[in-house]
Amino acid sequence: MVWFLDDNVKSKFKIKKYNKLMAVKYNGTFLTPLKVIISSFIFLIIFCLVLNTLEFYENSDYFRWGVPVSIFKKEVTSNVHFYILLLFFFFNKIINTLVTEIVYTFIVNCIQDPKSNDTFYSKNTSLLIVLMNACHFSMNSMFTVNGNNSQISFLIVDMLGNLIIIYYTNKKFIDRIHHEHELSLLLGDN
């Protein structure tokens, strides 16, 4: 009973069939996304253990939390200033991850993809978005590098801000895909 589906839903089922073909391509392949990400975490754990063995964590200004800390070559000695900066770095990461997940994805999929036939904005607005994105990443790099290199506390809030937005945005996509898969099973379109 597929008669009530519009063309947009039918094209989603075609995409679903393509995804099944891609899943078949991963069978027997050494490099799958799950294997690569698990391997990367195993490497990170080993690397952290090596740093521990080499006593990098002991008496290190980087591997501690709180003041004093040097950011942009300025010594921060006040706890209030430290937590204000930490909060700003956290929100900076949230904004940066939103830009990456939404704006950069838009640039890649709607502007740079040869199959795209619509940018959803005027030519000038599209160019403005691209240029603003470039400026954002340049400025953001300054904050990220300074914060993450100053102390592990800034790296932790950086990861936390990143995880929150990536979880939220990608959970929506994953939910949609699984909903479409369940719908295709209900309709008998395997």
Backbone as ProteinMPNN parsed JSONL, in Angstrom:
{"seq_chain_A": "MVWFLDDNVKSKFKIKKYNKLMAVKYNGTFLTPLKVIISSFIFLIIFCLVLNTLEFYENSDYFRWGVPVSIFKKEVTSNVHFYILLLFFFFNKIINTLVTEIVYTFIVNCIQDPKSNDTFYSKNTSLLIVLMNACHFSMNSMFTVNGNNSQISFLIVDMLGNLIIIYYTNKKFIDRIHHEHELSLLLGDN", "coords_chain_A": {"N_chain_A": [[0.819, -1.189, 0.0], [1.555, 1.478, -1.086], [0.478, 3.558, -2.325], [-0.354, 6.035, -1.245], [1.873, 7.599, -0.845], [3.9, 10.454, -1.402], [6.105, 11.909, -3.954], [8.421, 12.791, -2.66], [8.624, 11.18, -0.339], [8.838, 8.694, -1.596], [11.339, 9.041, -2.837], [12.922, 9.073, -0.592], [12.797, 6.425, 0.156], [14.247, 5.332, -1.925], [16.729, 6.366, -1.279], [17.079, 4.966, 1.066], [17.374, 2.367, 0.098], [19.813, 2.738, -1.177], [21.412, 3.24, 1.072], [21.317, 0.706, 2.249], [22.77, -0.705, 0.34], [25.244, 0.523, 0.738], [25.789, -0.385, 3.316], [26.188, -3.065, 2.816], [28.561, -2.846, 1.421], [30.333, -2.267, 3.485], [30.539, -4.696, 4.788], [32.895, -7.157, 5.542], [34.911, -5.355, 5.194], [37.822, -3.824, 6.405], [38.073, -1.212, 7.414], [35.69, 0.245, 8.964], [33.301, 2.69, 10.1], [32.719, 2.264, 12.883], [34.8, 0.522, 13.725], [37.034, 2.146, 13.241], [36.604, 4.353, 14.967], [36.59, 3.12, 17.495], [39.189, 2.089, 17.504], [40.584, 4.507, 17.489], [39.983, 5.508, 20.042], [41.161, 3.542, 21.638], [43.832, 3.99, 20.967], [44.078, 6.633, 22.02], [43.752, 6.129, 24.768], [45.992, 4.51, 25.264], [47.964, 6.381, 24.634], [47.515, 8.314, 26.642], [48.191, 6.758, 28.862], [50.909, 6.356, 28.354], [51.8, 9.017, 28.603], [51.265, 9.306, 31.322], [53.052, 7.395, 32.377], [55.429, 8.616, 31.687], [55.351, 10.669, 33.44], [53.96, 13.067, 32.907], [51.676, 14.171, 34.002], [52.182, 14.935, 36.573], [52.875, 17.683, 38.649], [52.219, 19.578, 36.663], [51.312, 22.47, 34.946], [49.381, 22.41, 33.04], [47.756, 20.1, 33.352], [45.744, 20.515, 35.43], [43.154, 22.113, 37.407], [41.768, 25.317, 37.503], [42.857, 28.522, 38.932], [46.251, 29.679, 39.171], [46.116, 30.653, 35.723], [47.258, 31.05, 32.395], [46.09, 32.915, 29.796], [45.96, 34.022, 26.509], [48.441, 35.129, 26.955], [48.072, 36.427, 29.331], [47.93, 36.5, 32.788], [45.618, 34.878, 34.766], [44.26, 35.216, 37.848], [42.118, 35.316, 39.521], [39.398, 33.497, 40.785], [36.771, 34.073, 40.037], [37.109, 35.436, 37.59], [38.318, 33.361, 36.188], [36.23, 31.407, 36.012], [34.319, 32.865, 34.633], [35.643, 33.224, 32.188], [35.872, 30.513, 31.5], [33.184, 29.867, 31.161], [32.568, 31.53, 28.971], [34.266, 30.389, 27.043], [33.039, 27.902, 26.864], [30.457, 28.561, 25.797], [31.367, 29.666, 23.423], [32.329, 27.385, 22.168], [29.96, 25.955, 21.826], [28.623, 27.642, 20.008], [30.482, 27.581, 17.905], [30.374, 24.856, 17.209], [27.744, 24.674, 16.357], [27.929, 26.301, 14.1], [29.673, 24.726, 12.596], [28.188, 22.308, 12.328], [25.828, 23.165, 11.094], [26.106, 25.535, 9.371], [28.543, 25.03, 7.962], [27.949, 22.506, 6.917], [25.801, 23.226, 5.296], [27.205, 24.809, 3.426], [28.883, 22.898, 2.205], [26.997, 21.003, 1.225], [25.009, 22.458, -0.174], [26.149, 24.589, -1.569], [28.751, 23.897, -2.537], [28.47, 21.317, -3.55], [28.304, 19.658, -6.595], [25.924, 18.509, -7.489], [23.948, 19.985, -6.367], [21.271, 22.228, -6.859], [20.185, 24.467, -5.787], [20.697, 27.098, -3.56], [19.159, 28.121, -1.619], [19.286, 30.71, -0.813], [19.9, 34.095, -1.903], [22.373, 34.927, -4.434], [24.266, 36.793, -3.462], [23.785, 36.675, -0.667], [24.436, 34.028, -0.167], [27.19, 34.055, -0.775], [27.985, 35.853, 1.213], [27.435, 34.341, 3.527], [29.346, 32.298, 3.197], [31.745, 33.786, 3.347], [31.504, 34.959, 5.902], [31.539, 32.632, 7.408], [34.179, 31.771, 6.961], [35.59, 33.874, 8.21], [34.631, 33.527, 10.817], [35.727, 30.994, 11.514], [38.459, 31.574, 11.456], [38.734, 33.511, 13.517], [37.681, 32.016, 15.646], [39.538, 29.97, 15.85], [41.678, 31.203, 17.1], [40.662, 31.581, 19.722], [40.1, 28.923, 20.459], [42.603, 27.568, 20.24], [44.196, 29.051, 22.069], [42.74, 28.684, 24.482], [42.537, 25.819, 24.754], [45.223, 25.145, 24.839], [46.05, 26.299, 27.182], [45.12, 25.152, 29.619], [43.83, 22.077, 30.905], [41.209, 22.276, 31.751], [39.9, 24.025, 30.016], [39.948, 22.548, 27.694], [38.251, 20.49, 28.476], [35.732, 21.83, 28.814], [35.477, 22.607, 26.2], [35.207, 20.132, 24.862], [32.824, 19.296, 26.095], [30.896, 21.274, 25.283], [30.985, 20.776, 22.542], [30.103, 18.063, 22.443], [27.447, 18.297, 23.39], [26.061, 19.795, 21.384], [26.604, 18.272, 19.063], [25.449, 15.84, 19.785], [22.733, 16.63, 19.993], [22.107, 17.644, 17.353], [22.776, 15.486, 15.627], [21.318, 13.366, 16.708], [18.737, 13.997, 15.964], [18.887, 13.558, 13.156], [19.545, 10.821, 13.131], [17.305, 9.742, 14.433], [15.354, 10.398, 12.506], [16.189, 8.859, 10.303], [15.964, 6.257, 11.337], [13.249, 6.226, 11.854], [12.223, 6.404, 9.25], [13.196, 3.989, 8.298], [11.748, 2.146, 9.892], [9.209, 2.79, 8.968], [9.44, 1.963, 6.306], [9.705, -0.773, 6.709], [7.202, -1.342, 7.77], [5.631, -0.792, 5.56], [6.458, -2.704, 3.884], [8.547, -2.342, 2.108], [11.413, -3.418, 1.465]], "CA_chain_A": [[0.0, 0.0, 0.0], [2.425, 2.628, -1.214], [-0.235, 4.497, -3.179], [-0.565, 7.348, -0.638], [3.149, 8.269, -0.649], [4.252, 11.431, -2.424], [7.408, 11.671, -4.572], [9.473, 13.033, -1.677], [8.738, 9.982, 0.492], [9.361, 7.631, -2.464], [12.773, 9.252, -3.031], [13.574, 8.673, 0.655], [12.938, 4.979, 0.118], [15.364, 5.06, -2.825], [17.917, 6.637, -0.477], [17.178, 3.856, 2.013], [17.956, 1.244, -0.633], [21.225, 3.096, -1.361], [22.064, 3.03, 2.366], [21.488, -0.736, 2.423], [23.892, -1.087, -0.51], [26.46, 0.982, 1.403], [26.019, -1.281, 4.448], [26.761, -4.283, 2.248], [29.947, -2.537, 1.073], [31.14, -2.313, 4.699], [30.75, -6.082, 5.206], [34.185, -7.684, 5.141], [35.866, -4.27, 5.061], [38.527, -3.588, 7.656], [37.849, 0.145, 7.906], [34.311, 0.697, 9.114], [33.281, 3.795, 11.066], [32.785, 1.782, 14.267], [36.148, 0.017, 13.991], [37.981, 3.263, 13.256], [36.426, 5.179, 16.172], [37.052, 2.324, 18.644], [40.653, 2.078, 17.418], [41.1, 5.824, 17.879], [39.9, 5.618, 21.496], [42.195, 2.661, 22.189], [45.084, 4.728, 20.821], [44.098, 7.742, 22.975], [43.972, 5.567, 26.106], [47.408, 4.122, 25.322], [48.744, 7.622, 24.646], [47.388, 8.882, 27.997], [48.979, 5.9, 29.762], [52.319, 6.675, 28.108], [52.04, 10.308, 29.256], [51.302, 9.048, 32.757], [54.306, 6.701, 32.645], [56.495, 9.612, 31.555], [55.085, 11.629, 34.521], [53.508, 14.355, 32.387], [50.558, 14.684, 34.778], [52.656, 15.404, 37.872], [53.414, 19.054, 38.704], [52.015, 20.211, 35.369], [50.345, 23.579, 34.943], [48.309, 22.1, 32.098], [46.872, 19.057, 33.867], [45.104, 20.889, 36.696], [41.939, 22.921, 37.239], [41.688, 26.549, 38.281], [43.875, 29.571, 38.843], [46.466, 30.638, 38.091], [46.196, 30.146, 34.355], [47.637, 32.089, 31.448], [45.319, 32.891, 28.541], [46.384, 35.153, 25.672], [49.63, 35.642, 27.646], [47.629, 37.195, 30.501], [47.777, 35.642, 33.951], [44.321, 34.977, 35.434], [44.472, 34.779, 39.232], [40.848, 35.374, 40.23], [38.479, 32.395, 40.477], [35.616, 34.631, 39.327], [37.527, 35.655, 36.203], [38.555, 32.044, 35.597], [34.964, 30.753, 35.661], [33.694, 33.673, 33.571], [36.32, 32.826, 30.945], [35.494, 29.134, 31.209], [31.814, 29.925, 30.648], [32.623, 32.092, 27.618], [34.849, 29.373, 26.158], [32.008, 26.88, 26.692], [29.474, 29.061, 24.829], [32.062, 29.799, 22.151], [32.373, 26.065, 21.538], [28.601, 25.643, 21.384], [28.381, 28.418, 18.788], [31.357, 27.05, 16.866], [29.872, 23.558, 16.763], [26.544, 24.961, 15.564], [28.395, 26.775, 12.797], [30.211, 23.564, 11.878], [27.136, 21.334, 12.029], [24.746, 23.717, 10.277], [26.564, 26.418, 8.299], [29.528, 24.346, 7.117], [27.219, 21.469, 6.189], [25.074, 23.94, 4.243], [28.167, 25.205, 2.387], [29.322, 21.696, 1.485], [25.903, 20.308, 0.534], [24.164, 23.306, -1.024], [26.922, 25.509, -2.399], [29.889, 23.261, -3.193], [28.111, 20.038, -4.168], [27.912, 19.861, -7.988], [24.549, 18.047, -7.72], [23.012, 20.951, -5.798], [20.763, 23.207, -7.814], [19.565, 25.567, -5.06], [21.394, 27.461, -2.323], [18.101, 28.59, -0.724], [19.509, 32.134, -0.563], [20.361, 34.797, -3.1], [23.799, 34.758, -4.707], [25.025, 37.637, -2.529], [23.636, 36.145, 0.687], [25.222, 32.79, -0.128], [28.602, 34.456, -0.671], [28.163, 36.445, 2.535], [27.489, 33.228, 4.486], [30.639, 31.638, 3.026], [32.794, 34.674, 3.859], [31.343, 35.055, 7.359], [31.994, 31.346, 7.943], [35.647, 31.796, 6.947], [36.018, 34.788, 9.287], [34.318, 32.895, 12.094], [36.69, 29.939, 11.817], [39.752, 32.197, 11.758], [38.652, 34.093, 14.865], [37.445, 30.956, 16.611], [40.79, 29.235, 16.021], [42.464, 31.932, 18.097], [40.119, 31.26, 21.044], [40.228, 27.493, 20.733], [44.01, 27.221, 20.455], [44.638, 29.648, 23.325], [42.087, 28.032, 25.61], [42.907, 24.407, 24.876], [46.644, 25.038, 25.178], [46.351, 26.913, 28.472], [44.837, 24.26, 30.74], [42.902, 21.004, 30.53], [39.83, 22.69, 32.052], [39.329, 24.619, 28.807], [39.732, 21.425, 26.783], [37.069, 19.759, 28.947], [34.513, 22.567, 28.444], [35.433, 22.551, 24.74], [34.614, 18.84, 24.514], [31.442, 19.265, 26.577], [30.091, 22.071, 24.359], [30.956, 20.037, 21.284], [29.26, 16.88, 22.599], [26.041, 18.691, 23.546], [25.487, 20.178, 20.085], [26.677, 17.14, 18.13], [24.416, 14.888, 20.196], [21.42, 17.172, 19.648], [21.866, 17.725, 15.905], [22.845, 14.175, 14.978], [20.225, 12.53, 17.199], [17.592, 14.3, 15.097], [19.087, 12.861, 11.889], [19.474, 9.378, 13.381], [15.89, 9.432, 14.685], [14.642, 10.468, 11.226], [16.573, 7.704, 9.487], [15.371, 5.043, 11.906], [11.799, 6.326, 11.648], [11.981, 6.044, 7.851], [13.447, 2.546, 8.173], [10.592, 1.473, 10.481], [8.111, 3.018, 8.048], [9.633, 1.102, 5.144], [9.405, -2.149, 7.122], [5.743, -1.436, 7.885], [5.038, -0.773, 4.218], [6.938, -3.865, 3.14], [9.542, -1.922, 1.116], [12.723, -3.816, 2.01]], "C_chain_A": [[0.862, 1.252, 0.0], [1.719, 3.761, -1.968], [-0.396, 5.887, -2.583], [0.728, 8.142, -0.471], [3.402, 9.278, -1.765], [5.664, 11.143, -2.938], [8.554, 11.851, -3.591], [9.691, 11.807, -0.798], [9.292, 8.831, -0.333], [10.865, 7.792, -2.673], [13.54, 8.896, -1.761], [13.753, 7.166, 0.709], [14.064, 4.57, -0.834], [16.686, 5.296, -2.091], [18.147, 5.497, 0.502], [17.8, 2.642, 1.339], [19.438, 1.492, -0.875], [22.0, 2.857, -0.065], [22.28, 1.548, 2.637], [22.638, -1.241, 1.562], [25.212, -0.672, 0.121], [26.788, 0.087, 2.587], [26.631, -2.585, 3.961], [28.231, -4.044, 1.905], [30.854, -2.569, 2.299], [31.394, -3.741, 5.166], [32.076, -6.586, 4.661], [35.253, -6.623, 4.971], [36.527, -4.025, 6.411], [38.173, -2.226, 8.248], [36.372, 0.515, 7.874], [34.318, 1.844, 10.11], [33.408, 3.334, 12.516], [34.182, 1.275, 14.619], [37.158, 1.157, 14.1], [37.834, 4.07, 14.543], [36.857, 4.417, 17.426], [38.574, 2.271, 18.658], [41.244, 3.41, 17.865], [41.049, 5.999, 19.395], [40.913, 4.704, 22.184], [43.552, 3.359, 22.109], [45.168, 5.864, 21.84], [44.352, 7.251, 24.396], [45.438, 5.166, 26.269], [48.296, 5.355, 25.412], [48.701, 8.281, 26.025], [48.182, 8.063, 29.006], [50.478, 6.153, 29.596], [52.666, 8.012, 28.752], [52.125, 10.143, 30.773], [52.62, 8.375, 33.157], [55.492, 7.668, 32.593], [56.326, 10.774, 32.534], [54.71, 13.023, 34.014], [52.422, 14.985, 33.252], [50.993, 15.278, 36.115], [53.26, 16.8, 37.753], [53.313, 19.782, 37.373], [50.987, 21.325, 35.499], [49.173, 23.278, 34.021], [47.289, 21.134, 32.697], [46.376, 19.378, 35.272], [43.922, 21.788, 36.384], [42.059, 24.177, 38.098], [42.856, 27.482, 38.078], [45.153, 29.116, 39.535], [46.534, 29.927, 36.735], [46.521, 31.325, 33.442], [46.859, 31.886, 30.151], [45.646, 34.17, 27.775], [47.554, 35.895, 26.327], [49.276, 36.576, 28.805], [47.38, 36.216, 31.634], [46.431, 35.915, 34.616], [44.507, 34.394, 36.834], [43.194, 34.769, 40.058], [39.967, 34.196, 39.813], [37.268, 32.884, 39.692], [35.96, 34.837, 37.858], [37.738, 34.323, 35.48], [37.24, 31.404, 35.149], [34.167, 31.559, 34.636], [34.31, 33.297, 32.22], [35.928, 31.412, 30.537], [34.099, 29.073, 30.608], [31.783, 30.486, 29.221], [33.229, 31.109, 26.628], [33.844, 28.26, 25.88], [30.98, 27.328, 25.647], [30.092, 29.295, 23.458], [32.085, 28.46, 21.426], [30.992, 25.644, 21.054], [28.294, 26.36, 20.068], [29.218, 27.874, 17.639], [30.844, 25.715, 16.328], [28.581, 23.728, 15.969], [26.928, 25.438, 14.167], [28.914, 25.599, 11.973], [29.096, 22.632, 11.428], [26.09, 21.872, 11.061], [25.28, 24.53, 9.101], [27.55, 25.7, 7.38], [28.873, 23.233, 6.298], [26.415, 22.076, 5.043], [26.019, 24.302, 3.09], [28.571, 23.994, 1.549], [28.191, 21.11, 0.644], [25.105, 21.171, -0.429], [24.951, 24.213, -1.963], [27.994, 24.769, -3.196], [29.554, 21.948, -3.894], [27.645, 20.275, -5.601], [26.473, 19.42, -8.28], [23.512, 19.033, -7.174], [22.568, 21.946, -6.859], [20.073, 24.386, -7.13], [20.341, 25.831, -3.777], [20.422, 27.955, -1.256], [18.241, 30.066, -0.348], [19.904, 32.785, -1.886], [21.864, 34.566, -3.266], [24.641, 35.545, -3.703], [24.95, 37.122, -1.092], [24.439, 34.862, 0.839], [26.712, 33.096, 0.01], [28.904, 35.062, 0.695], [28.266, 35.363, 3.613], [28.846, 32.54, 4.41], [31.756, 32.492, 3.635], [32.71, 34.838, 5.38], [31.803, 33.768, 8.037], [33.522, 31.306, 8.015], [36.192, 32.698, 8.051], [35.777, 34.168, 10.655], [35.37, 31.857, 12.458], [38.07, 30.501, 12.112], [39.764, 32.757, 13.173], [38.505, 33.002, 15.919], [38.715, 30.142, 16.87], [41.66, 29.888, 17.086], [41.977, 31.581, 19.51], [40.359, 29.801, 21.407], [41.665, 27.115, 21.045], [44.502, 27.79, 21.782], [44.03, 28.95, 24.534], [42.562, 26.617, 25.815], [44.371, 24.203, 25.224], [46.967, 25.583, 26.56], [46.191, 25.937, 29.638], [43.781, 23.242, 30.314], [41.447, 21.379, 30.82], [39.153, 23.28, 30.822], [39.091, 23.546, 27.732], [38.473, 20.659, 27.178], [35.785, 20.501, 28.59], [34.357, 22.62, 26.932], [34.776, 21.246, 24.291], [33.143, 18.778, 24.921], [30.512, 20.056, 25.658], [29.921, 21.385, 23.021], [29.991, 18.855, 21.372], [27.778, 17.227, 22.685], [25.406, 18.975, 22.182], [25.516, 19.016, 19.104], [25.642, 16.085, 18.489], [23.046, 15.375, 19.726], [21.169, 17.136, 18.143], [21.849, 16.344, 15.259], [21.78, 13.22, 15.473], [18.979, 12.764, 16.352], [17.706, 13.552, 13.759], [18.946, 11.352, 12.068], [18.034, 8.951, 13.636], [15.092, 9.417, 13.384], [14.932, 9.238, 10.377], [15.928, 6.431, 10.021], [13.847, 5.05, 11.785], [11.447, 5.921, 10.212], [12.199, 4.549, 7.634], [12.266, 1.747, 8.73], [9.376, 1.604, 9.572], [8.242, 2.104, 6.822], [9.374, -0.364, 5.484], [7.897, -2.363, 7.242], [5.064, -1.541, 6.525], [5.515, -1.934, 3.362], [7.936, -3.521, 2.065], [10.922, -2.211, 1.658], [13.765, -3.57, 1.002]], "O_chain_A": [[0.89, 1.996, 0.981], [2.318, 4.808, -2.214], [-0.562, 6.848, -3.335], [0.677, 9.274, 0.01], [3.148, 8.993, -2.936], [6.343, 10.25, -2.431], [9.556, 11.142, -3.677], [10.836, 11.434, -0.539], [10.124, 8.067, 0.157], [11.595, 6.802, -2.687], [14.689, 8.463, -1.84], [14.746, 6.677, 1.247], [14.758, 3.583, -0.59], [17.64, 4.535, -2.253], [19.289, 5.105, 0.742], [18.647, 1.966, 1.922], [20.241, 0.563, -0.791], [23.114, 2.333, -0.095], [23.31, 1.164, 3.193], [23.402, -2.105, 1.994], [26.193, -1.414, 0.057], [27.964, -0.177, 2.841], [27.5, -3.148, 4.625], [29.058, -4.939, 2.077], [32.04, -2.871, 2.167], [32.37, -3.983, 5.876], [32.355, -6.461, 3.468], [36.393, -6.949, 4.638], [35.856, -4.022, 7.443], [37.993, -2.106, 9.46], [35.871, 1.035, 6.876], [35.258, 1.962, 10.897], [34.132, 3.952, 13.297], [34.691, 1.57, 15.701], [38.038, 1.129, 14.961], [38.839, 4.436, 15.153], [37.435, 5.014, 18.334], [39.186, 2.397, 19.719], [42.276, 3.445, 18.535], [41.967, 6.575, 19.979], [41.465, 5.074, 23.221], [44.33, 3.327, 23.062], [46.213, 6.049, 22.465], [45.088, 7.89, 25.149], [46.051, 5.451, 27.298], [49.264, 5.376, 26.172], [49.723, 8.752, 26.522], [48.787, 8.629, 29.917], [51.225, 6.163, 30.575], [53.715, 8.136, 29.384], [52.961, 10.769, 31.425], [53.229, 8.745, 34.161], [56.44, 7.542, 33.367], [57.068, 11.754, 32.469], [55.089, 14.032, 34.609], [52.259, 16.205, 33.242], [50.246, 16.044, 36.723], [54.063, 17.061, 36.857], [54.223, 20.521, 36.997], [49.924, 21.14, 36.092], [48.087, 23.831, 34.198], [46.084, 21.34, 32.555], [46.573, 18.591, 36.198], [43.712, 22.177, 35.235], [42.41, 24.103, 39.275], [43.708, 27.291, 37.21], [45.111, 28.245, 40.403], [46.948, 28.772, 36.629], [46.103, 32.455, 33.695], [46.951, 30.844, 29.502], [45.61, 35.266, 28.334], [47.644, 37.121, 26.263], [50.085, 37.413, 29.207], [46.692, 35.212, 31.452], [46.138, 37.051, 34.987], [44.865, 33.226, 36.988], [43.189, 34.265, 41.181], [39.809, 33.929, 38.621], [36.791, 32.198, 38.788], [35.188, 34.456, 36.979], [37.381, 34.177, 34.31], [37.147, 30.91, 34.026], [33.414, 30.982, 33.852], [33.599, 33.081, 31.239], [35.682, 31.147, 29.36], [33.853, 28.323, 29.663], [31.058, 29.978, 28.366], [32.759, 31.004, 25.495], [33.804, 27.73, 24.769], [30.664, 26.579, 24.723], [29.418, 29.141, 22.439], [31.884, 28.403, 20.213], [30.865, 25.042, 19.988], [27.771, 25.757, 19.131], [28.72, 27.723, 16.523], [30.88, 25.477, 15.121], [28.351, 22.998, 15.006], [26.326, 25.028, 13.174], [28.62, 25.495, 10.782], [29.064, 22.214, 10.27], [25.523, 21.105, 10.283], [24.941, 24.246, 7.952], [27.412, 25.754, 6.158], [29.202, 23.04, 5.128], [26.354, 21.511, 3.952], [25.676, 24.124, 1.922], [28.595, 24.066, 0.32], [28.398, 20.759, -0.518], [24.572, 20.657, -1.413], [24.465, 24.564, -3.038], [28.132, 24.989, -4.399], [30.311, 21.515, -4.763], [26.686, 21.018, -5.815], [25.866, 19.913, -9.231], [22.327, 18.922, -7.489], [23.372, 22.44, -7.649], [19.449, 25.212, -7.796], [20.611, 24.913, -3.003], [20.819, 28.182, -0.113], [17.394, 30.605, 0.364], [20.204, 32.099, -2.863], [22.535, 34.075, -2.358], [25.614, 35.024, -3.159], [25.953, 37.135, -0.378], [25.06, 34.641, 1.879], [27.41, 32.474, 0.811], [29.964, 34.809, 1.268], [29.099, 35.465, 4.513], [29.439, 32.228, 5.443], [32.612, 31.976, 4.353], [33.735, 34.853, 6.062], [32.389, 33.809, 9.119], [34.09, 30.859, 9.012], [37.14, 32.332, 8.746], [36.618, 34.271, 11.548], [35.856, 31.838, 13.589], [38.787, 29.949, 12.947], [40.695, 32.506, 13.938], [39.14, 33.066, 16.971], [38.938, 29.679, 17.989], [42.302, 29.201, 17.88], [42.79, 31.314, 20.394], [40.77, 29.486, 22.524], [41.918, 26.41, 22.022], [45.161, 27.083, 22.545], [44.731, 28.658, 25.503], [42.949, 26.243, 26.922], [44.728, 23.198, 25.84], [48.065, 25.346, 27.065], [47.029, 25.9, 30.539], [42.941, 23.527, 29.46], [40.541, 20.841, 30.184], [37.961, 23.061, 30.607], [38.138, 23.638, 26.958], [37.713, 20.227, 26.312], [34.836, 19.88, 28.111], [33.236, 22.672, 26.426], [33.89, 21.257, 23.437], [32.312, 18.265, 24.172], [29.447, 19.56, 25.291], [28.84, 21.41, 22.433], [29.159, 18.663, 20.485], [26.944, 16.525, 22.114], [24.336, 18.452, 21.87], [24.542, 18.799, 18.383], [25.023, 15.497, 17.602], [22.286, 14.613, 19.128], [20.128, 16.649, 17.703], [20.987, 16.066, 14.424], [21.367, 12.335, 14.725], [18.246, 11.821, 16.057], [16.725, 12.979, 13.287], [18.305, 10.683, 11.257], [17.587, 7.924, 13.124], [14.256, 8.539, 13.173], [14.019, 8.647, 9.799], [15.407, 5.623, 9.252], [13.229, 3.997, 11.631], [10.488, 5.182, 9.989], [11.467, 3.916, 6.873], [11.829, 0.778, 8.109], [8.604, 0.658, 9.416], [7.25, 1.539, 6.361], [8.88, -1.116, 4.644], [7.375, -3.414, 6.871], [4.08, -2.258, 6.347], [5.035, -2.128, 2.245], [8.164, -4.337, 1.171], [11.545, -1.333, 2.255], [14.941, -3.834, 1.251]]}, "name": "protein", "num_of_chains": 1, "seq": "MVWFLDDNVKSKFKIKKYNKLMAVKYNGTFLTPLKVIISSFIFLIIFCLVLNTLEFYENSDYFRWGVPVSIFKKEVTSNVHFYILLLFFFFNKIINTLVTEIVYTFIVNCIQDPKSNDTFYSKNTSLLIVLMNACHFSMNSMFTVNGNNSQISFLIVDMLGNLIIIYYTNKKFIDRIHHEHELSLLLGDN"}
